[in-house]
Structures are given as structure tokens and as C-alpha cells.
Amino acid sequence: MNYPEDIVSEILLSEEEIRKKAEELALKINEDYQNAPLTIVCTLKGAIFFFADLMKNIHIDCRIEFIKASSYIGNTTSTTGNVTISNSNFEIRGRDILLIEDIIDTGLTYYQLKQYFKAQGCLSCEMCVLLDKKERREVPIQAKYVGFEIENKFVIGYGLDYNEAYRNLPYVGVINPKYIK
């Protein structure tokens, strides 16, 4: 099925803007973690595009892992507040964890993941996020590395979805409200 031409009402970030930001953030990560036992954890599915761009530019010794964490169910545009974590059977104890996320809004997912990693004995847990919606924050957290701060709009593309669709758009755009059920 082809996407409707007007699925996106506004393009917020082009593929090129995102790629350049990923390069910039990777340089900082390389510098900050050059001598650390780093495990970079990609949250599935939304962060996979951003994660791939970052990893192309990270040149330090590190492990990569994947975890699934979600607080959205079905075709909703707001979080349930309950975070489900799965695919987390990798070594955490004694490692610095850098969590790669597509977007942080309420902060509940990152908060729960950070608590989980700390309980498993990590040395530290920080986050690198493509998009930050600060005005939606419900818990007092801050990502160490932030790509872009955005307004409170429901966005799709570049890994971000609505009801598991539109992840493969090559940019980040605001979904046209007429397509939200």
C-alpha cells in the first residue's frame, strides 16, 4: 500500500539534517567514552534509523545491543504510562550504558529503563536521543545527547511510527491529523 501524499502536514527534519546531527553527536560520544566499557543499546523499533547513522560514526570499542521498550499500545498518540521492556538478556553489570532513543517526551520509558539498568549493576546509564519534547516531560530527566528539541506534535518517519506505519519515511514529519484514528 502506498502512503497518502498528504500523510505529512509538515516536514520538520530532512534526512540530511538528521545525518549531520548524528555525525556531530557521534564525535561527542567518541570523546566521552574513549576509555569506558561502553554498551550502546538501541531501543527497538523507533531508534533503528538514528542508531544506524550514529554507529557509522562511532569509532571506539563498544558493544551494541537491542532492547524493546514501549509505553504505547495500538493506534494511540499518547502513552499508557506503563513501560514494557523485553529483549534485555545481555551483560549490563560493570558497563556504561548509552541508550539510543528516537524520541523522549514524558520521559517514562527512559526513567524505567535507567532504573532497570541500575538494578542490573551498570556503572552509568545515559541517553542519546534524536528528538526531545521537553514540554511533555512527566519525570525530571534529561538526555546527555540531544539531536533536536521539537514542539509537542505527533511525528512520524525516520523510525518513528503511528500504529506501526510510516517508519520508513526518510525524514521526520508531523502526521496529518486527519489520519489519526
BAFI-3210 file (N, C-alpha, C; in Angstrom, 3 decimals, decimal comma, padded with zeros to 6 digits):
// residues 181
n [1|2|3|4|5|6|7|8|9|10|11|12|13|14|15|16|17|18|19|20|21|22|23|24|25|26|27|28|29|30|31|32|33|34|35|36|37|38|39|40|41|42|43|44|45|46|47|48|49|50|51|52|53|54|55|56|57|58|59|60|61|62|63|64|65|66|67|68|69|70|71|72|73|74|75|76|77|78|79|80|81|82|83|84|85|86|87|88|89|90|91|92|93|94|95|96|97|98|99|100|101|102|103|104|105|106|107|108|109|110|111|112|113|114|115|116|117|118|119|120|121|122|123|124|125|126|127|128|129|130|131|132|133|134|135|136|137|138|139|140|141|142|143|144|145|146|147|148|149|150|151|152|153|154|155|156|157|158|159|160|161|162|163|164|165|166|167|168|169|170|171|172|173|174|175|176|177|178|179|180|181]
n.u [000,842|000,556|001,555|-000,643|-000,408|-000,614|000,023|001,884|001,855|003,725|007,172|009,619|012,353|014,956|016,409|019,125|019,719|019,341|021,277|023,663|023,494|023,670|026,318|027,665|026,867|027,956|030,700|031,011|030,282|032,302|034,488|033,760|033,530|035,888|037,592|035,997|034,021|031,866|028,471|026,290|022,943|020,234|016,941|014,244|011,462|011,770|014,222|016,039|016,885|018,206|020,099|021,631|022,797|024,311|026,095|027,655|029,478|030,713|033,659|034,906|035,827|033,189|030,226|027,239|023,764|020,284|017,070|013,660|011,254|008,301|005,613|003,307|000,251|-001,265|-003,186|-002,839|-002,053|-000,967|000,855|000,581|001,613|002,589|005,458|006,756|009,305|011,506|013,643|016,155|018,443|021,342|024,779|025,123|026,147|028,772|029,241|029,186|026,252|024,816|021,980|020,119|017,646|014,666|012,851|012,107|009,596|007,392|009,225|009,013|009,666|012,497|013,149|012,222|013,808|016,382|016,247|015,969|018,451|020,256|019,525|020,496|023,181|024,783|027,462|026,971|024,214|023,217|021,583|021,139|019,354|017,278|015,080|013,620|010,964|010,438|008,339|006,442|007,324|007,105|008,557|011,531|013,990|016,890|018,333|021,687|022,800|021,371|019,607|017,619|015,390|011,898|008,563|005,417|004,229|002,762|004,906|006,228|008,141|011,563|012,007|010,175|006,774|003,244|000,917|002,456|003,119|004,663|007,318|009,395|009,654|011,884|012,537|011,704|008,464|005,401|002,482|-000,424|-003,313|-005,791|-005,419|-005,180|-006,652]
n.v [-001,192|002,175|005,231|007,914|010,966|013,270|012,523|013,583|016,627|018,552|018,817|018,323|017,709|017,075|014,238|014,684|016,708|015,236|013,215|014,745|015,726|013,327|012,604|014,673|014,234|011,682|012,222|013,526|011,446|009,570|010,941|011,253|008,614|007,223|005,662|003,882|001,071|000,559|-000,056|000,188|000,703|000,107|001,168|-000,613|-000,267|002,134|003,669|002,686|003,698|006,125|005,102|003,504|005,515|006,858|004,787|004,413|006,375|006,126|005,401|003,975|001,330|-000,734|-002,394|-003,492|-003,577|-004,554|-003,502|-003,826|-001,516|-000,045|002,278|002,736|001,644|000,025|002,085|004,611|008,009|008,823|008,084|005,096|005,105|002,894|000,992|-001,428|-003,794|-005,706|-008,263|-008,113|-009,565|-009,280|-008,582|-006,358|-005,554|-003,710|-002,137|000,828|002,237|003,370|004,546|004,540|006,448|007,188|009,249|011,399|012,064|012,106|010,952|008,674|006,096|006,172|006,674|004,310|002,389|003,234|002,779|000,007|-000,804|000,160|-001,425|-003,796|-003,476|-001,633|000,673|003,298|005,077|006,624|008,726|009,065|010,893|011,330|013,136|015,551|016,264|018,436|019,798|017,892|016,406|014,251|013,186|014,077|014,130|014,150|013,904|013,043|013,491|015,273|015,404|017,086|019,539|019,522|020,793|019,980|017,892|015,249|013,065|011,364|008,975|008,253|006,107|006,587|005,960|005,645|003,671|001,464|002,121|004,081|004,327|004,120|006,468|008,874|011,092|013,290|014,024|015,826|014,145|014,228|015,313|014,271|011,621|010,309|008,061]
n.w [000,000|-000,831|000,744|001,647|-000,184|001,343|003,940|005,661|007,259|007,661|007,145|009,456|009,879|007,656|005,956|005,533|007,448|009,784|009,480|009,577|012,192|013,614|013,050|014,376|017,066|017,436|017,398|019,874|021,585|021,003|022,072|024,802|025,731|025,225|026,792|028,178|029,376|027,271|026,430|023,867|023,537|021,559|021,330|020,234|018,108|017,037|017,175|015,360|012,789|013,425|015,207|013,453|011,848|013,810|014,626|012,379|012,676|015,108|016,617|018,612|020,865|021,529|022,677|021,064|021,585|021,651|022,672|023,551|024,245|025,310|025,654|024,411|023,009|020,349|018,086|019,318|020,292|022,588|025,556|027,598|030,064|031,295|031,042|028,956|028,908|026,950|025,469|026,810|027,563|028,011|028,969|031,588|034,038|035,475|033,237|031,200|030,082|027,139|026,025|023,101|021,743|019,877|020,444|023,171|025,344|027,589|029,271|030,715|029,666|029,390|032,079|033,352|032,006|032,789|035,556|035,503|034,298|036,227|038,419|037,490|037,739|036,240|035,423|034,683|033,201|030,420|027,953|024,444|022,241|019,410|019,106|021,270|023,306|025,399|026,701|027,316|029,435|032,212|034,223|036,023|034,025|031,863|028,699|027,862|025,374|022,818|019,844|018,433|019,690|019,828|019,193|020,809|018,903|017,006|015,575|012,674|010,760|009,796|011,485|013,493|014,336|013,546|014,802|013,969|011,338|008,703|009,490|007,681|006,237|004,904|006,455|009,228|010,028|010,675|011,427|009,460|010,976|010,133|009,607|011,960|014,067]
ca.u [000,000|001,267|001,090|-001,294|000,529|-000,718|000,163|002,688|001,408|004,893|008,451|010,394|013,787|015,312|017,357|020,455|019,862|019,473|022,578|024,696|023,391|024,187|027,781|028,065|026,686|028,907|032,004|030,977|030,263|033,663|035,353|033,347|033,604|037,041|038,242|034,951|033,447|030,580|027,483|025,312|021,693|019,226|015,566|013,511|011,891|011,855|015,541|016,945|017,473|019,130|021,156|022,497|023,578|025,299|027,102|028,565|030,425|031,304|034,915|035,508|035,486|031,930|029,289|025,906|022,662|018,959|016,047|012,352|010,579|007,195|004,512|002,179|-000,447|-002,185|-003,155|-002,996|-000,993|-000,499|001,415|-000,243|002,286|003,196|006,538|007,049|010,690|011,834|014,914|017,191|019,298|022,752|025,581|024,981|026,974|030,106|029,346|028,482|025,174|024,335|020,706|019,794|016,198|014,175|012,186|011,779|008,543|007,084|010,414|008,724|010,407|013,895|013,207|012,091|015,000|017,512|016,074|016,235|019,884|020,915|019,256|021,330|024,574|025,578|028,249|026,226|023,222|022,914|020,775|021,302|018,018|017,120|014,098|013,261|009,760|010,550|007,083|005,621|008,011|006,380|009,569|012,666|015,164|017,470|019,266|023,037|022,999|020,077|019,679|016,775|014,213|010,741|007,302|004,551|003,487|002,947|005,782|006,445|009,259|012,911|011,876|009,006|005,597|001,886|000,293|003,446|003,275|005,368|008,693|010,365|009,790|013,296|012,617|010,762|007,386|004,202|001,408|-001,641|-004,294|-006,937|-005,096|-005,135|-007,964]
ca.v [000,000|003,445|006,206|009,090|012,068|014,289|011,907|014,510|018,007|019,427|018,134|019,015|017,482|016,300|013,138|015,286|017,363|014,184|012,572|015,657|015,758|012,040|012,709|015,594|013,548|010,564|012,781|013,753|010,125|009,045|011,648|010,997|007,207|006,593|004,702|003,305|-000,207|001,055|-000,837|001,077|-000,050|000,697|000,791|-001,016|-000,256|003,520|004,308|001,928|004,543|007,032|004,236|003,143|006,701|007,076|003,733|004,629|007,415|005,831|004,715|003,478|-000,055|-000,788|-003,462|-002,995|-004,446|-004,055|-003,729|-003,339|-000,824|000,735|002,702|002,990|000,440|000,210|003,313|005,795|009,009|009,176|006,958|004,461|005,308|001,619|000,668|-002,846|-003,992|-007,081|-008,449|-007,483|-010,604|-009,028|-008,217|-004,959|-005,309|-003,174|-001,465|002,090|002,026|004,537|004,178|005,340|006,555|008,041|010,444|011,422|013,043|012,075|010,510|007,448|004,951|006,310|006,528|002,883|001,693|003,596|002,033|-001,396|-000,986|000,361|-002,621|-004,864|-003,204|-000,847|001,749|004,525|004,947|007,909|008,583|009,875|010,894|012,138|014,207|015,814|017,081|018,800|020,266|016,735|015,673|013,914|012,845|015,001|013,517|014,877|013,129|013,611|013,906|015,562|015,832|018,248|019,773|019,808|021,129|018,845|017,466|013,821|012,951|010,061|008,898|008,013|005,147|006,912|005,401|005,755|002,353|000,644|002,546|005,315|004,341|004,154|007,786|009,242|012,363|013,378|014,937|015,843|013,409|014,978|014,862|013,553|010,191|009,753|007,496]
ca.w [000,000|-000,873|001,714|001,044|-000,439|002,384|005,267|006,460|007,097|007,757|007,332|010,485|009,717|006,470|006,143|005,598|008,756|010,793|009,281|010,085|013,653|014,096|012,968|015,447|018,349|017,495|017,776|021,327|022,226|020,851|023,015|026,186|026,115|024,603|027,702|029,027|028,935|026,790|025,692|023,243|023,470|020,677|021,631|019,035|016,741|016,596|017,112|014,492|011,734|014,113|015,717|012,326|011,487|014,869|014,643|011,248|013,061|016,407|016,310|019,844|021,164|022,262|022,343|020,729|021,981|021,312|023,693|023,139|025,339|024,756|026,529|023,521|022,575|019,224|017,290|020,163|020,163|023,921|026,295|028,632|031,341|031,664|030,118|028,799|028,497|026,560|024,745|027,632|028,129|027,707|030,133|031,986|035,227|035,269|031,939|030,976|029,116|026,395|025,425|021,925|021,619|018,804|020,979|024,594|025,636|029,023|029,991|031,468|029,134|029,803|033,532|033,677|031,520|033,642|036,809|035,191|034,106|037,517|039,224|036,931|038,087|035,284|036,013|034,403|032,138|029,793|026,756|023,246|021,650|018,205|019,325|022,664|023,520|026,814|027,292|027,707|030,488|033,443|035,227|035,866|033,411|030,740|027,894|027,787|023,985|022,200|018,454|018,173|020,520|018,977|019,855|021,100|017,719|016,789|014,415|012,062|009,827|010,314|012,575|014,310|013,689|014,056|014,656|013,259|009,943|008,349|009,996|006,589|005,608|005,069|007,175|010,345|009,695|011,519|010,778|009,192|011,976|009,576|009,537|013,317|014,422]
c.u [000,880|000,680|000,383|-000,282|000,517|-000,617|000,946|002,220|002,570|006,140|009,264|011,891|014,051|016,286|018,776|020,697|020,085|020,839|023,706|024,679|023,933|025,718|028,314|027,969|027,678|030,303|032,083|031,016|031,652|034,603|035,031|033,577|034,837|037,732|037,242|034,495|032,015|029,759|026,445|024,064|020,681|017,846|014,825|012,063|012,266|013,229|016,464|017,599|018,540|020,340|022,143|023,369|024,654|026,432|028,087|029,687|031,031|032,501|035,650|035,096|034,206|031,165|027,987|024,877|021,355|017,992|014,728|011,674|009,485|006,194|003,290|001,557|-001,379|-002,049|-003,420|-001,854|-000,519|-000,089|000,423|000,331|002,940|004,226|006,788|008,461|010,880|013,132|016,083|018,147|020,764|023,446|025,516|025,952|028,372|030,321|028,682|027,474|024,839|023,118|020,419|018,286|015,841|013,626|011,989|010,711|008,221|008,301|010,225|009,519|011,864|014,036|013,157|013,313|016,219|017,441|016,411|017,745|020,657|020,727|020,102|022,824|025,404|026,381|027,534|025,224|022,866|022,104|021,214|019,984|017,983|016,241|013,741|012,062|009,706|009,221|006,167|006,185|007,157|007,320|010,801|013,919|015,628|018,423|020,619|023,316|021,639|020,306|018,938|015,674|013,073|009,538|006,484|003,645|003,740|003,698|005,960|007,662|010,574|012,884|010,659|007,736|004,291|001,245|001,136|003,637|004,131|006,808|009,704|010,393|011,207|013,526|011,680|009,727|006,236|003,099|000,195|-002,727|-005,478|-006,692|-004,984|-006,551|-008,279]
c.v [001,246|004,386|007,346|010,228|013,111|013,706|012,816|015,923|018,996|018,558|018,947|018,915|016,621|015,181|013,689|015,977|016,324|013,512|013,442|015,713|014,464|012,048|013,554|014,919|012,403|011,058|013,004|012,434|009,496|009,651|011,263|009,562|006,493|005,554|004,000|001,952|000,011|-000,017|000,148|000,255|000,726|000,227|000,549|-000,600|001,156|004,096|003,687|002,786|005,471|006,258|003,887|004,328|007,001|006,070|003,849|005,595|007,210|004,929|004,275|002,023|-000,058|-002,043|-002,807|-004,048|-003,775|-004,411|-003,194|-002,752|000,041|001,100|003,077|001,664|000,799|001,554|004,564|006,768|009,490|007,915|006,400|004,739|004,040|001,236|-000,833|-002,969|-005,460|-007,090|-007,858|-008,499|-010,433|-008,522|-006,708|-004,619|-004,828|-002,449|-000,094|001,814|003,365|004,076|005,113|005,284|007,439|009,351|010,291|012,490|013,005|011,717|009,200|006,244|005,017|006,114|005,057|002,089|001,989|002,858|000,555|-001,646|-000,808|-000,856|-003,807|-004,600|-002,452|000,215|003,084|004,228|006,344|007,649|009,558|009,763|011,789|013,357|014,330|016,754|017,448|019,175|019,120|015,978|015,486|013,517|013,714|014,297|014,366|013,943|013,825|014,171|014,072|016,051|017,134|018,337|020,137|020,158|019,854|018,546|015,979|013,634|011,509|010,139|008,701|007,102|005,371|006,480|005,942|004,410|001,435|001,008|003,804|005,391|004,589|005,473|008,287|010,561|012,274|014,427|014,822|015,110|014,319|014,449|014,079|012,057|009,537|009,322|007,719]
c.w [000,000|000,168|001,001|000,892|000,677|003,796|006,212|006,185|007,122|007,922|008,335|010,250|008,496|006,843|006,302|006,941|009,859|010,689|009,844|011,608|014,255|014,083|014,121|016,816|018,513|017,885|019,286|022,079|022,157|021,887|024,463|026,642|025,555|025,486|028,613|028,493|028,454|026,075|025,182|022,975|022,632|021,113|020,320|019,154|016,310|016,395|016,071|013,400|012,328|014,633|014,605|011,906|012,529|014,768|013,484|011,620|014,448|016,171|017,571|020,021|022,007|021,859|021,912|021,084|021,583|022,421|023,153|024,373|024,741|025,832|025,706|023,115|021,433|018,548|018,118|019,914|021,524|024,663|027,310|030,010|031,858|030,610|030,135|028,250|028,130|025,759|025,522|028,256|027,712|028,964|030,389|033,112|034,834|033,952|032,010|029,874|028,461|025,616|024,262|021,728|020,433|019,358|022,482|024,780|027,119|029,851|030,724|030,975|029,578|031,303|033,925|033,213|032,394|034,982|036,616|035,070|035,412|038,418|038,759|037,124|037,064|036,037|035,863|033,301|031,657|028,538|025,676|022,492|020,411|018,486|020,799|022,699|024,996|027,458|027,732|028,907|031,729|034,567|034,968|035,336|032,235|030,008|027,864|026,397|023,329|020,775|018,241|019,225|019,581|019,834|020,046|019,903|017,546|015,477|013,964|011,138|010,540|011,538|013,446|013,580|014,264|013,752|013,755|011,785|009,877|008,871|008,884|005,810|005,873|005,808|008,374|009,978|010,678|010,764|010,608|010,144|011,394|009,460|010,908|013,697|015,873]
res [m|n|y|p|e|d|i|v|s|e|i|l|l|s|e|e|e|i|r|k|k|a|e|e|l|a|l|k|i|n|e|d|y|q|n|a|p|l|t|i|v|c|t|l|k|g|a|i|f|f|f|a|d|l|m|k|n|i|h|i|d|c|r|i|e|f|i|k|a|s|s|y|i|g|n|t|t|s|t|t|g|n|v|t|i|s|n|s|n|f|e|i|r|g|r|d|i|l|l|i|e|d|i|i|d|t|g|l|t|y|y|q|l|k|q|y|f|k|a|q|g|c|l|s|c|e|m|c|v|l|l|d|k|k|e|r|r|e|v|p|i|q|a|k|y|v|g|f|e|i|e|n|k|f|v|i|g|y|g|l|d|y|n|e|a|y|r|n|l|p|y|v|g|v|i|n|p|k|y|i|k]
***
